[in-house]
Amino acid sequence: MSKVFMDDIRDSPTDHRLVRTAEECIYILANESTLSHLSLDHDMGSDQSNGYSVVEYMIEHRIYADRITVHSANAPRGKKMYEALMDARHMGTFPLHVKIYHRPLPLYNH
């Protein structure tokens, strides 16, 4: 099982694969059978797709990781992503064992 960290600015934890675009993240979701952890940012620079695009894809295709963390520092958009994921779990789109967290990270590590 792999771990994926999607962010255009921050570096990933050492045990996670870093992806810099929403498209790359969606590609991994579509082509890997299991993810143990997926950590998502919302704002992806000038890219038109963002973290919410990934969440929409996951819900539409019923693709999930065992643990999903929204780490976006963009408070309103991070909350929107988290709420959409929680609603999907509540509605049965994702199994109840999927753990979903909203844990914003600072933009830069000092």
C-alpha positions in Angstrom: 0.0 0.0 0.0 1.3 3.4 -0.9 1.0 6.8 0.6 0.5 10.0 -1.5 1.0 13.6 -0.5 -0.4 16.2 -3.0 1.0 19.7 -2.7 2.5 22.3 -5.0 4.7 23.9 -2.4 5.4 21.7 0.6 7.7 18.7 0.6 6.1 15.4 1.5 6.9 13.2 4.5 9.7 10.8 3.7 7.4 7.8 3.5 4.9 9.4 1.0 5.1 9.8 -2.7 4.9 13.5 -3.6 2.6 14.7 -6.4 2.6 18.3 -7.5 -0.7 18.4 -9.6 -4.3 17.3 -9.2 -4.0 15.5 -12.5 -1.1 13.4 -11.3 -3.0 12.6 -8.1 -6.1 11.5 -10.1 -3.9 9.4 -12.3 -2.5 7.6 -9.3 -6.0 7.1 -7.8 -7.2 5.7 -11.1 -4.3 3.3 -11.6 -3.3 2.1 -8.1 -5.3 -0.6 -6.4 -4.8 0.5 -2.8 -3.6 3.6 -1.0 -3.1 3.5 2.8 -2.9 7.3 3.1 -3.8 10.3 0.8 -3.0 13.8 2.0 -4.5 16.7 0.0 -3.8 20.4 -0.4 -6.5 22.6 -2.1 -4.6 25.4 -3.8 -2.3 24.0 -6.5 -0.7 27.2 -7.8 -1.8 28.3 -11.3 -3.2 24.9 -12.1 -6.9 25.1 -12.8 -7.5 21.8 -11.1 -7.2 21.8 -7.3 -7.7 19.6 -4.3 -11.5 19.8 -4.6 -11.2 18.4 -8.1 -9.5 15.4 -6.6 -12.2 15.0 -4.0 -15.0 15.2 -6.7 -13.2 12.5 -8.7 -12.9 10.3 -5.7 -16.6 10.6 -4.9 -17.7 10.2 -8.5 -15.6 7.0 -9.0 -15.9 5.7 -5.4 -12.1 5.7 -5.0 -10.7 6.2 -1.5 -7.7 5.6 0.7 -7.8 4.0 4.1 -6.9 7.4 5.6 -7.5 10.8 3.9 -6.1 14.0 5.3 -7.0 17.5 4.1 -3.9 19.5 5.0 -4.7 22.7 3.1 -3.9 26.0 4.8 -6.8 27.6 2.8 -9.4 27.3 5.7 -12.7 27.7 3.8 -11.6 25.4 0.8 -10.0 22.8 3.1 -13.2 22.7 5.2 -15.3 22.3 1.9 -13.1 19.3 0.9 -13.3 17.8 4.4 -17.1 18.2 4.5 -17.6 16.7 1.0 -15.5 13.6 2.0 -17.4 13.2 5.3 -20.7 13.6 3.5 -19.6 10.9 1.0 -18.7 8.5 3.8 -22.0 9.3 5.6 -24.0 8.6 2.3 -22.2 5.3 1.8 -19.9 6.3 -1.1 -16.9 5.4 1.1 -16.9 2.6 3.7 -17.2 3.7 7.4 -13.7 2.4 8.1 -12.2 5.2 6.0 -10.6 7.7 8.4 -11.0 11.4 7.3 -9.1 14.2 8.9 -8.8 18.0 8.5 -5.4 19.0 9.7 -4.1 22.2 8.0 -0.3 22.5 7.7 1.6 25.8 7.6 2.7 26.8 4.1 6.4 26.8 4.8 8.5 24.9 7.3 11.1 27.1 9.1 
